[in-house]
Amino acid sequence: MALTFNGSTNTITPVSAVQPAGSILQTLQTSTTTQHTNATTSYADTGLTGSITPSSSSNKILITITQPYHMNRLSTNAGGSIQLLRDSTVIYNILNGEHGFFYYVEGTSEFSMYGVYNVTYLDSPSTTSAITYKTQDVAYVSSNSGKMVTQPASAKSFITLMEVSG
C-alpha cells in the first residue's frame, strides 16, 4: 500500500490503489499459552482464536495454525482431534472427510505423545463482516484416562490470518 506524508500536519495517509489478485492486503496474528485440557467427547474451544474483517467479499483469508498438543493415555484406548471453525461453522475437520489431524491409540498401558497441529487453509468467507477463526479439540474417550491437552506446559500456539485479494 502506498503512503503519502503531509509535512504540514505530520500525518501519513494510505493511498487507495488497486491490488492485483493474490496480493496480501492485511495480516493479523494472535497467540495463546493458556493450557486447555479436554477429557470429553464434545468439541471445546482451545483458546486459540483470531479475528479479521475482509475489505471485499471476493477476497479470501489464508489461515495458518501452529498449535502444540499432548495426548496422554493412562489405562484405556484414547484419541483426539483438532478442528478449525469460522465463527460457529466447522471448515476443516478430518472427521468430515477432509485432510486434518487426529490420533487414536489402542491398549491399556500408559502412553504419552507430544506433537504440533500445523494447518494452512485458504477460506472464501464471501463477506465484509468481522470473522472469528478458532480451534476446538476433542478426546475420543470421555475420561481422564485419555485426554487431549493443547498448549501443554504453556507452549505457545499461533493463528495467522491474511486477507488475499480476489
PyMOL commands that set and color helices and strands:
alter all, ss='L'
color gray80, all
select helices_A, chain A and resi 94-96+152-154
alter helices_A, ss='H'
color red, helices_A
select strands_A, chain A and resi 2-6+11-15+24-32+36-38+44-52+60-73+78-86+89-92+101-105+111-123+131-139+146-150+157-164
alter strands_A, ss='S'
color yellow, strands_A
deselect
rebuild
show_as cartoon
